Amino acid sequence: MTWATVTVCGYVAAKPTIRHFERGTVLCSFPVYVNRRKTEGDEVPPLKFQVEIWGNQAETAMNLLDKGARTTVTGRLDEDHYTDKEGQPATALKIRFAEVLDYGVKPAEEPAPASA
């Protein structure tokens, strides 16, 4: 069996979710959006990946990552085929069995205005 391994740097697009299974395994999943460069003024939508992290690192990812956090993940690239809300066939990119290489930082909050 062969597979492609990818490393992406992007932003967590939604709060991670976690699932605990009867056998004690843990799964954390969250979407990562990767911005792309604009070409000659054209808007280019971000690449969207659904990340799946299993095991001990799933708990760590759940505790340290939040929506808007910059992160770097590596894992096996896969695609899921499904039918969208309009009944059309669609494909989603997934990074399975991922490892978080960088938990990054959350976006800074706006500083409070200095009082006079």
Protein Blocks (a to p, Z undefined) as FASTA:
>chain_A
ZZdddddddddfbdcdddddfkopacdddddddddddeehiacdddddddddehjllmmm
mmmgcehiacdddddddddddddfkopacdddddehiacfbgbjadddddddddZZ
